[in-house]
Amino acid sequence: MSRGGRTNRRFVIIGQKASASGDFLPFDVPGTSGRLDVLLRCVRAALLWSHGIRAGVVVYLVLGGGPRAPRVVRIEGSAARFVRPDERSLATLATKILASRADEIAAGFVEIRAGIAVSRGGLETVFDDLGDATLYVLDEAATDIRDVPESGLDDTAFFLGDHLGFEEANRAWLESRGARAISVGPRSLHAEDAITVVLNEIDRHDARRGMISPVS
Ligand SMILES: C[S@@+](CC[C@H](N)C(=O)[O-])C[C@H]1O[C@@H](n2cnc3c(N)ncnc32)[C@H](O)[C@@H]1O
């Protein structure tokens, strides 16, 4: 599998009720997991392109539902293996990762499989992992991403809500830490589609600078 890009774009998807325990039914993920399926589609959109995996992307799933919440799953494109595009495989992978109890005894992110780690905690856990990334909240009603100076797209973390959007407390918390709201267009999209549009803007930006070729 080919791996394109640099490790500098991060997507943080906040699942208000998404299961942190993995005890959902694999044949009914939407109905039994607090809509973890929404987050799994975001994993595909953020990490996979048609010929491989984006080495430059890290995905964080913030899981706010069920008895073991809050927890965060981190998937690093540079190191993850066996990330497949179909939801069934992604749900199986999530079940295995979330069944681990390693994060109950260790602090911070604990790698469960190559490139895939889990941690106790919520948004603050993610924040501690982001370094100096420029922070953006993806928001339908905000400034257009095309009005962001291109240099502002180089080392970034994008925060997204799930099908329920953002809780006001989380929005306020992100804003208090300097996150800027940006939009990818005038319609409210599914979260995974908003990620696809963001990455398309970034790919075009990188292609203009000769960092990727049109067919790579
Ligand atoms: C399905 S939408 C949330 C809809 C929810 N009913 C609401 O009113 O907030 C899921 C997430 O995708 C992102 N999103 C959707 N459309 C977007 C757009 N046009 N621009 C930027 N982000 C968008 C936002 O982060 C949003 O919270």
The ligand as an SDF file (V2000), in Angstrom:
LIG
                    3D

 27 29  0  0  0  0  0  0  0  0999 V2000
  -23.6790   16.3590    9.9140 C   0  0  0  0  0  0  0  0  0  0  0  0
  -22.7740   17.7700   10.4070 S   0  0  0  0  0  0  0  0  0  0  0  0
  -23.6320   18.2780   11.8880 C   0  0  0  0  0  0  0  0  0  0  0  0
  -25.0210   18.6120   11.6930 C   0  0  0  0  0  0  0  0  0  0  0  0
  -25.7180   18.9330   12.9890 C   0  0  0  0  0  0  0  0  0  0  0  0
  -27.0920   18.6230   12.8260 N   0  0  0  0  0  0  0  0  0  0  0  0
  -25.5360   20.3860   13.3630 C   0  0  0  0  0  0  0  0  0  0  0  0
  -26.4920   21.1190   13.2120 O   0  0  0  0  0  0  0  0  0  0  0  0
  -24.4810   20.7960   13.8110 O   0  0  0  0  0  0  0  0  0  0  0  0
  -21.3000   17.0560   11.0720 C   0  0  0  0  0  0  0  0  0  0  0  0
  -20.1160   17.9580   11.1630 C   0  0  0  0  0  0  0  0  0  0  0  0
  -19.5410   18.1000    9.8700 O   0  0  0  0  0  0  0  0  0  0  0  0
  -18.9100   19.3560    9.7640 C   0  0  0  0  0  0  0  0  0  0  0  0
  -19.5000   20.0560    8.6200 N   0  0  0  0  0  0  0  0  0  0  0  0
  -20.6130   19.7310    7.9350 C   0  0  0  0  0  0  0  0  0  0  0  0
  -20.8160   20.5910    6.9200 N   0  0  0  0  0  0  0  0  0  0  0  0
  -19.8070   21.4930    6.9540 C   0  0  0  0  0  0  0  0  0  0  0  0
  -19.4660   22.6370    6.1900 C   0  0  0  0  0  0  0  0  0  0  0  0
  -20.2020   23.0500    5.1460 N   0  0  0  0  0  0  0  0  0  0  0  0
  -18.3590   23.3190    6.5300 N   0  0  0  0  0  0  0  0  0  0  0  0
  -17.5900   22.9370    7.5720 C   0  0  0  0  0  0  0  0  0  0  0  0
  -17.8750   21.8610    8.3350 N   0  0  0  0  0  0  0  0  0  0  0  0
  -18.9610   21.1490    8.0380 C   0  0  0  0  0  0  0  0  0  0  0  0
  -19.1420   20.0860   11.0910 C   0  0  0  0  0  0  0  0  0  0  0  0
  -18.0120   19.9040   11.9210 O   0  0  0  0  0  0  0  0  0  0  0  0
  -20.3500   19.3460   11.6550 C   0  0  0  0  0  0  0  0  0  0  0  0
  -20.4080   19.4160   13.0650 O   0  0  0  0  0  0  0  0  0  0  0  0
  1  2  1  0
  2  3  1  0
  2 10  1  0
  3  4  1  0
  4  5  1  0
  5  6  1  0
  5  7  1  0
  7  8  2  0
  7  9  1  0
 10 11  1  0
 11 12  1  0
 11 26  1  0
 12 13  1  0
 13 14  1  0
 13 24  1  0
 14 15  1  0
 14 23  1  0
 15 16  2  0
 16 17  1  0
 17 18  1  0
 17 23  2  0
 18 19  1  0
 18 20  2  0
 20 21  1  0
 21 22  2  0
 22 23  1  0
 24 25  1  0
 24 26  1  0
 26 27  1  0
M  CHG  2   2   1   9  -1
M  END
$$$$
